[in-house]
Amino acid sequence: MPMKYVVRLSPEEREQLQDLVSNRKTQAYRIRHARVLLKADAEGPDWMD
């Protein structure tokens, strides 16, 4: 199955998302969305959708 969306994060975006995930006072749904984006990043672990 071909990938529908390819996520490419800039280094600044990646750093912002990592800061968001490490912050304990962030809402859970925001942390979950940030983790998904970090995992789906083509330059990162490159997990499938």
mmJSON file of the N, C-alpha and C atoms, coordinates in Angstrom:
{"data_MODEL":{"atom_site":{
"group_PDB":["ATOM","ATOM","ATOM","ATOM","ATOM","ATOM","ATOM","ATOM","ATOM","ATOM","ATOM","ATOM","ATOM","ATOM","ATOM","ATOM","ATOM","ATOM","ATOM","ATOM","ATOM","ATOM","ATOM","ATOM","ATOM","ATOM","ATOM","ATOM","ATOM","ATOM","ATOM","ATOM","ATOM","ATOM","ATOM","ATOM","ATOM","ATOM","ATOM","ATOM","ATOM","ATOM","ATOM","ATOM","ATOM","ATOM","ATOM","ATOM","ATOM","ATOM","ATOM","ATOM","ATOM","ATOM","ATOM","ATOM","ATOM","ATOM","ATOM","ATOM","ATOM","ATOM","ATOM","ATOM","ATOM","ATOM","ATOM","ATOM","ATOM","ATOM","ATOM","ATOM","ATOM","ATOM","ATOM","ATOM","ATOM","ATOM","ATOM","ATOM","ATOM","ATOM","ATOM","ATOM","ATOM","ATOM","ATOM","ATOM","ATOM","ATOM","ATOM","ATOM","ATOM","ATOM","ATOM","ATOM","ATOM","ATOM","ATOM","ATOM","ATOM","ATOM","ATOM","ATOM","ATOM","ATOM","ATOM","ATOM","ATOM","ATOM","ATOM","ATOM","ATOM","ATOM","ATOM","ATOM","ATOM","ATOM","ATOM","ATOM","ATOM","ATOM","ATOM","ATOM","ATOM","ATOM","ATOM","ATOM","ATOM","ATOM","ATOM","ATOM","ATOM","ATOM","ATOM","ATOM","ATOM","ATOM","ATOM","ATOM","ATOM","ATOM","ATOM","ATOM","ATOM","ATOM","ATOM"],
"id":[1,2,3,4,5,6,7,8,9,10,11,12,13,14,15,16,17,18,19,20,21,22,23,24,25,26,27,28,29,30,31,32,33,34,35,36,37,38,39,40,41,42,43,44,45,46,47,48,49,50,51,52,53,54,55,56,57,58,59,60,61,62,63,64,65,66,67,68,69,70,71,72,73,74,75,76,77,78,79,80,81,82,83,84,85,86,87,88,89,90,91,92,93,94,95,96,97,98,99,100,101,102,103,104,105,106,107,108,109,110,111,112,113,114,115,116,117,118,119,120,121,122,123,124,125,126,127,128,129,130,131,132,133,134,135,136,137,138,139,140,141,142,143,144,145,146,147],
"type_symbol":["N","C","C","N","C","C","N","C","C","N","C","C","N","C","C","N","C","C","N","C","C","N","C","C","N","C","C","N","C","C","N","C","C","N","C","C","N","C","C","N","C","C","N","C","C","N","C","C","N","C","C","N","C","C","N","C","C","N","C","C","N","C","C","N","C","C","N","C","C","N","C","C","N","C","C","N","C","C","N","C","C","N","C","C","N","C","C","N","C","C","N","C","C","N","C","C","N","C","C","N","C","C","N","C","C","N","C","C","N","C","C","N","C","C","N","C","C","N","C","C","N","C","C","N","C","C","N","C","C","N","C","C","N","C","C","N","C","C","N","C","C","N","C","C","N","C","C"],
"label_atom_id":["N","CA","C","N","CA","C","N","CA","C","N","CA","C","N","CA","C","N","CA","C","N","CA","C","N","CA","C","N","CA","C","N","CA","C","N","CA","C","N","CA","C","N","CA","C","N","CA","C","N","CA","C","N","CA","C","N","CA","C","N","CA","C","N","CA","C","N","CA","C","N","CA","C","N","CA","C","N","CA","C","N","CA","C","N","CA","C","N","CA","C","N","CA","C","N","CA","C","N","CA","C","N","CA","C","N","CA","C","N","CA","C","N","CA","C","N","CA","C","N","CA","C","N","CA","C","N","CA","C","N","CA","C","N","CA","C","N","CA","C","N","CA","C","N","CA","C","N","CA","C","N","CA","C","N","CA","C","N","CA","C","N","CA","C","N","CA","C","N","CA","C"],
"label_alt_id":[null,null,null,null,null,null,null,null,null,null,null,null,null,null,null,null,null,null,null,null,null,null,null,null,null,null,null,null,null,null,null,null,null,null,null,null,null,null,null,null,null,null,null,null,null,null,null,null,null,null,null,null,null,null,null,null,null,null,null,null,null,null,null,null,null,null,null,null,null,null,null,null,null,null,null,null,null,null,null,null,null,null,null,null,null,null,null,null,null,null,null,null,null,null,null,null,null,null,null,null,null,null,null,null,null,null,null,null,null,null,null,null,null,null,null,null,null,null,null,null,null,null,null,null,null,null,null,null,null,null,null,null,null,null,null,null,null,null,null,null,null,null,null,null,null,null,null],
"label_comp_id":["MET","MET","MET","PRO","PRO","PRO","MET","MET","MET","LYS","LYS","LYS","TYR","TYR","TYR","VAL","VAL","VAL","VAL","VAL","VAL","ARG","ARG","ARG","LEU","LEU","LEU","SER","SER","SER","PRO","PRO","PRO","GLU","GLU","GLU","GLU","GLU","GLU","ARG","ARG","ARG","GLU","GLU","GLU","GLN","GLN","GLN","LEU","LEU","LEU","GLN","GLN","GLN","ASP","ASP","ASP","LEU","LEU","LEU","VAL","VAL","VAL","SER","SER","SER","ASN","ASN","ASN","ARG","ARG","ARG","LYS","LYS","LYS","THR","THR","THR","GLN","GLN","GLN","ALA","ALA","ALA","TYR","TYR","TYR","ARG","ARG","ARG","ILE","ILE","ILE","ARG","ARG","ARG","HIS","HIS","HIS","ALA","ALA","ALA","ARG","ARG","ARG","VAL","VAL","VAL","LEU","LEU","LEU","LEU","LEU","LEU","LYS","LYS","LYS","ALA","ALA","ALA","ASP","ASP","ASP","ALA","ALA","ALA","GLU","GLU","GLU","GLY","GLY","GLY","PRO","PRO","PRO","ASP","ASP","ASP","TRP","TRP","TRP","MET","MET","MET","ASP","ASP","ASP"],
"label_asym_id":["A","A","A","A","A","A","A","A","A","A","A","A","A","A","A","A","A","A","A","A","A","A","A","A","A","A","A","A","A","A","A","A","A","A","A","A","A","A","A","A","A","A","A","A","A","A","A","A","A","A","A","A","A","A","A","A","A","A","A","A","A","A","A","A","A","A","A","A","A","A","A","A","A","A","A","A","A","A","A","A","A","A","A","A","A","A","A","A","A","A","A","A","A","A","A","A","A","A","A","A","A","A","A","A","A","A","A","A","A","A","A","A","A","A","A","A","A","A","A","A","A","A","A","A","A","A","A","A","A","A","A","A","A","A","A","A","A","A","A","A","A","A","A","A","A","A","A"],
"label_entity_id":["1","1","1","1","1","1","1","1","1","1","1","1","1","1","1","1","1","1","1","1","1","1","1","1","1","1","1","1","1","1","1","1","1","1","1","1","1","1","1","1","1","1","1","1","1","1","1","1","1","1","1","1","1","1","1","1","1","1","1","1","1","1","1","1","1","1","1","1","1","1","1","1","1","1","1","1","1","1","1","1","1","1","1","1","1","1","1","1","1","1","1","1","1","1","1","1","1","1","1","1","1","1","1","1","1","1","1","1","1","1","1","1","1","1","1","1","1","1","1","1","1","1","1","1","1","1","1","1","1","1","1","1","1","1","1","1","1","1","1","1","1","1","1","1","1","1","1"],
"label_seq_id":[1,1,1,2,2,2,3,3,3,4,4,4,5,5,5,6,6,6,7,7,7,8,8,8,9,9,9,10,10,10,11,11,11,12,12,12,13,13,13,14,14,14,15,15,15,16,16,16,17,17,17,18,18,18,19,19,19,20,20,20,21,21,21,22,22,22,23,23,23,24,24,24,25,25,25,26,26,26,27,27,27,28,28,28,29,29,29,30,30,30,31,31,31,32,32,32,33,33,33,34,34,34,35,35,35,36,36,36,37,37,37,38,38,38,39,39,39,40,40,40,41,41,41,42,42,42,43,43,43,44,44,44,45,45,45,46,46,46,47,47,47,48,48,48,49,49,49],
"pdbx_PDB_ins_code":[null,null,null,null,null,null,null,null,null,null,null,null,null,null,null,null,null,null,null,null,null,null,null,null,null,null,null,null,null,null,null,null,null,null,null,null,null,null,null,null,null,null,null,null,null,null,null,null,null,null,null,null,null,null,null,null,null,null,null,null,null,null,null,null,null,null,null,null,null,null,null,null,null,null,null,null,null,null,null,null,null,null,null,null,null,null,null,null,null,null,null,null,null,null,null,null,null,null,null,null,null,null,null,null,null,null,null,null,null,null,null,null,null,null,null,null,null,null,null,null,null,null,null,null,null,null,null,null,null,null,null,null,null,null,null,null,null,null,null,null,null,null,null,null,null,null,null],
"Cartn_x":[0.845,0.0,0.901,0.734,1.563,1.208,2.224,1.994,1.127,0.186,-0.719,-0.102,0.563,1.173,2.623,3.486,4.881,5.128,5.605,5.852,7.338,7.658,9.04,9.101,9.788,9.907,11.264,11.251,12.516,13.139,14.416,15.05,14.371,13.91,13.234,11.897,11.145,9.861,10.079,11.088,11.401,11.755,12.55,12.94,11.724,10.824,9.607,8.754,8.596,7.789,8.43,9.737,10.422,10.287,10.339,10.127,8.708,7.753,6.352,6.141,6.765,6.622,7.26,8.375,9.075,8.443,7.566,6.914,5.777,5.814,4.825,3.472,3.429,2.18,1.391,1.813,1.113,-0.054,-1.126,-2.302,-1.954,-2.585,-2.254,-2.453,-3.513,-3.752,-2.681,-2.148,-1.072,0.217,0.497,1.673,1.538,0.354,0.121,0.314,-0.228,-0.076,1.39,2.102,3.517,4.315,4.028,4.731,4.466,3.23,2.879,3.66,3.717,4.462,5.95,6.499,7.916,8.189,7.302,7.498,7.321,6.437,6.147,7.11,7.991,8.921,9.81,9.915,10.717,12.195,12.663,14.062,14.303,13.232,13.351,13.217,12.45,12.291,11.566,10.804,10.116,9.132,8.281,7.246,6.167,5.503,4.407,3.172,2.268,1.018,0.147],
"Cartn_y":[-1.167,0.0,1.243,2.135,3.341,4.293,5.043,6.01,7.148,7.561,8.627,9.998,10.136,11.402,11.164,12.065,12.0,13.195,12.924,13.974,14.303,15.559,16.022,17.225,17.027,18.089,18.766,20.084,20.809,20.584,20.859,20.695,21.54,22.735,23.591,22.987,22.447,21.812,20.583,19.795,18.597,18.977,20.03,20.481,20.967,21.707,22.183,21.01,20.007,18.845,18.061,17.926,17.218,17.981,19.311,20.112,19.944,19.879,19.709,18.361,17.315,15.976,15.907,16.593,16.518,17.395,18.315,19.205,18.457,18.374,17.619,18.331,19.624,20.369,20.511,19.831,19.874,18.905,19.257,18.393,17.085,16.012,14.667,14.531,15.096,14.935,15.647,16.754,17.455,16.631,15.997,15.137,13.968,13.361,12.224,12.64,13.788,14.26,14.54,15.13,15.427,14.137,13.119,11.834,11.177,11.25,10.658,11.356,12.681,13.415,13.082,12.975,12.63,11.23,10.285,8.911,8.803,9.629,9.551,10.383,11.134,11.983,11.142,11.555,10.818,10.827,11.843,11.934,11.223,10.826,10.164,8.659,8.013,6.554,6.07,6.954,6.644,5.481,5.582,4.571,4.731,3.655,3.695,4.298,4.802,5.401,4.373],
"Cartn_z":[0.0,0.0,0.0,-0.976,-1.02,0.122,0.544,1.619,1.096,1.908,1.507,1.77,2.899,3.273,3.682,3.291,3.698,4.614,5.822,6.803,6.787,6.537,6.562,7.501,8.618,9.613,9.491,9.649,9.693,11.063,11.201,12.524,13.608,13.252,14.225,14.655,13.683,14.011,14.881,14.548,15.33,16.772,16.931,18.269,19.058,18.412,19.078,19.542,18.699,19.066,20.203,20.187,21.266,22.587,22.53,23.736,24.255,23.341,23.715,24.402,23.88,24.454,25.837,26.025,27.308,28.385,27.996,28.959,29.649,30.961,31.738,31.83,31.568,31.743,30.445,29.418,28.129,28.153,27.451,27.393,26.687,27.127,26.642,25.136,24.597,23.164,22.343,22.852,22.139,22.151,23.278,23.371,22.41,22.358,21.463,20.009,19.606,18.23,17.907,18.862,18.642,18.471,19.281,19.164,17.821,17.351,16.052,14.943,14.99,13.963,14.006,15.198,15.312,14.782,15.038,14.563,13.052,12.479,11.045,10.202,10.828,10.103,9.183,7.939,6.959,7.324,8.026,8.437,9.768,10.445,11.743,11.606,12.487,12.441,11.187,10.531,9.265,9.442,10.434,10.63,9.57,9.242,8.278,8.934,8.121,8.614,9.293],
"occupancy":[1.0,1.0,1.0,1.0,1.0,1.0,1.0,1.0,1.0,1.0,1.0,1.0,1.0,1.0,1.0,1.0,1.0,1.0,1.0,1.0,1.0,1.0,1.0,1.0,1.0,1.0,1.0,1.0,1.0,1.0,1.0,1.0,1.0,1.0,1.0,1.0,1.0,1.0,1.0,1.0,1.0,1.0,1.0,1.0,1.0,1.0,1.0,1.0,1.0,1.0,1.0,1.0,1.0,1.0,1.0,1.0,1.0,1.0,1.0,1.0,1.0,1.0,1.0,1.0,1.0,1.0,1.0,1.0,1.0,1.0,1.0,1.0,1.0,1.0,1.0,1.0,1.0,1.0,1.0,1.0,1.0,1.0,1.0,1.0,1.0,1.0,1.0,1.0,1.0,1.0,1.0,1.0,1.0,1.0,1.0,1.0,1.0,1.0,1.0,1.0,1.0,1.0,1.0,1.0,1.0,1.0,1.0,1.0,1.0,1.0,1.0,1.0,1.0,1.0,1.0,1.0,1.0,1.0,1.0,1.0,1.0,1.0,1.0,1.0,1.0,1.0,1.0,1.0,1.0,1.0,1.0,1.0,1.0,1.0,1.0,1.0,1.0,1.0,1.0,1.0,1.0,1.0,1.0,1.0,1.0,1.0,1.0],
"B_iso_or_equiv":[0.0,0.0,0.0,0.0,0.0,0.0,0.0,0.0,0.0,0.0,0.0,0.0,0.0,0.0,0.0,0.0,0.0,0.0,0.0,0.0,0.0,0.0,0.0,0.0,0.0,0.0,0.0,0.0,0.0,0.0,0.0,0.0,0.0,0.0,0.0,0.0,0.0,0.0,0.0,0.0,0.0,0.0,0.0,0.0,0.0,0.0,0.0,0.0,0.0,0.0,0.0,0.0,0.0,0.0,0.0,0.0,0.0,0.0,0.0,0.0,0.0,0.0,0.0,0.0,0.0,0.0,0.0,0.0,0.0,0.0,0.0,0.0,0.0,0.0,0.0,0.0,0.0,0.0,0.0,0.0,0.0,0.0,0.0,0.0,0.0,0.0,0.0,0.0,0.0,0.0,0.0,0.0,0.0,0.0,0.0,0.0,0.0,0.0,0.0,0.0,0.0,0.0,0.0,0.0,0.0,0.0,0.0,0.0,0.0,0.0,0.0,0.0,0.0,0.0,0.0,0.0,0.0,0.0,0.0,0.0,0.0,0.0,0.0,0.0,0.0,0.0,0.0,0.0,0.0,0.0,0.0,0.0,0.0,0.0,0.0,0.0,0.0,0.0,0.0,0.0,0.0,0.0,0.0,0.0,0.0,0.0,0.0],
"pdbx_formal_charge":[null,null,null,null,null,null,null,null,null,null,null,null,null,null,null,null,null,null,null,null,null,null,null,null,null,null,null,null,null,null,null,null,null,null,null,null,null,null,null,null,null,null,null,null,null,null,null,null,null,null,null,null,null,null,null,null,null,null,null,null,null,null,null,null,null,null,null,null,null,null,null,null,null,null,null,null,null,null,null,null,null,null,null,null,null,null,null,null,null,null,null,null,null,null,null,null,null,null,null,null,null,null,null,null,null,null,null,null,null,null,null,null,null,null,null,null,null,null,null,null,null,null,null,null,null,null,null,null,null,null,null,null,null,null,null,null,null,null,null,null,null,null,null,null,null,null,null],
"auth_seq_id":[1,1,1,2,2,2,3,3,3,4,4,4,5,5,5,6,6,6,7,7,7,8,8,8,9,9,9,10,10,10,11,11,11,12,12,12,13,13,13,14,14,14,15,15,15,16,16,16,17,17,17,18,18,18,19,19,19,20,20,20,21,21,21,22,22,22,23,23,23,24,24,24,25,25,25,26,26,26,27,27,27,28,28,28,29,29,29,30,30,30,31,31,31,32,32,32,33,33,33,34,34,34,35,35,35,36,36,36,37,37,37,38,38,38,39,39,39,40,40,40,41,41,41,42,42,42,43,43,43,44,44,44,45,45,45,46,46,46,47,47,47,48,48,48,49,49,49],
"auth_comp_id":["MET","MET","MET","PRO","PRO","PRO","MET","MET","MET","LYS","LYS","LYS","TYR","TYR","TYR","VAL","VAL","VAL","VAL","VAL","VAL","ARG","ARG","ARG","LEU","LEU","LEU","SER","SER","SER","PRO","PRO","PRO","GLU","GLU","GLU","GLU","GLU","GLU","ARG","ARG","ARG","GLU","GLU","GLU","GLN","GLN","GLN","LEU","LEU","LEU","GLN","GLN","GLN","ASP","ASP","ASP","LEU","LEU","LEU","VAL","VAL","VAL","SER","SER","SER","ASN","ASN","ASN","ARG","ARG","ARG","LYS","LYS","LYS","THR","THR","THR","GLN","GLN","GLN","ALA","ALA","ALA","TYR","TYR","TYR","ARG","ARG","ARG","ILE","ILE","ILE","ARG","ARG","ARG","HIS","HIS","HIS","ALA","ALA","ALA","ARG","ARG","ARG","VAL","VAL","VAL","LEU","LEU","LEU","LEU","LEU","LEU","LYS","LYS","LYS","ALA","ALA","ALA","ASP","ASP","ASP","ALA","ALA","ALA","GLU","GLU","GLU","GLY","GLY","GLY","PRO","PRO","PRO","ASP","ASP","ASP","TRP","TRP","TRP","MET","MET","MET","ASP","ASP","ASP"],
"auth_asym_id":["A","A","A","A","A","A","A","A","A","A","A","A","A","A","A","A","A","A","A","A","A","A","A","A","A","A","A","A","A","A","A","A","A","A","A","A","A","A","A","A","A","A","A","A","A","A","A","A","A","A","A","A","A","A","A","A","A","A","A","A","A","A","A","A","A","A","A","A","A","A","A","A","A","A","A","A","A","A","A","A","A","A","A","A","A","A","A","A","A","A","A","A","A","A","A","A","A","A","A","A","A","A","A","A","A","A","A","A","A","A","A","A","A","A","A","A","A","A","A","A","A","A","A","A","A","A","A","A","A","A","A","A","A","A","A","A","A","A","A","A","A","A","A","A","A","A","A"],
"auth_atom_id":["N","CA","C","N","CA","C","N","CA","C","N","CA","C","N","CA","C","N","CA","C","N","CA","C","N","CA","C","N","CA","C","N","CA","C","N","CA","C","N","CA","C","N","CA","C","N","CA","C","N","CA","C","N","CA","C","N","CA","C","N","CA","C","N","CA","C","N","CA","C","N","CA","C","N","CA","C","N","CA","C","N","CA","C","N","CA","C","N","CA","C","N","CA","C","N","CA","C","N","CA","C","N","CA","C","N","CA","C","N","CA","C","N","CA","C","N","CA","C","N","CA","C","N","CA","C","N","CA","C","N","CA","C","N","CA","C","N","CA","C","N","CA","C","N","CA","C","N","CA","C","N","CA","C","N","CA","C","N","CA","C","N","CA","C","N","CA","C","N","CA","C"],
"pdbx_PDB_model_num":[1,1,1,1,1,1,1,1,1,1,1,1,1,1,1,1,1,1,1,1,1,1,1,1,1,1,1,1,1,1,1,1,1,1,1,1,1,1,1,1,1,1,1,1,1,1,1,1,1,1,1,1,1,1,1,1,1,1,1,1,1,1,1,1,1,1,1,1,1,1,1,1,1,1,1,1,1,1,1,1,1,1,1,1,1,1,1,1,1,1,1,1,1,1,1,1,1,1,1,1,1,1,1,1,1,1,1,1,1,1,1,1,1,1,1,1,1,1,1,1,1,1,1,1,1,1,1,1,1,1,1,1,1,1,1,1,1,1,1,1,1,1,1,1,1,1,1]
}}}
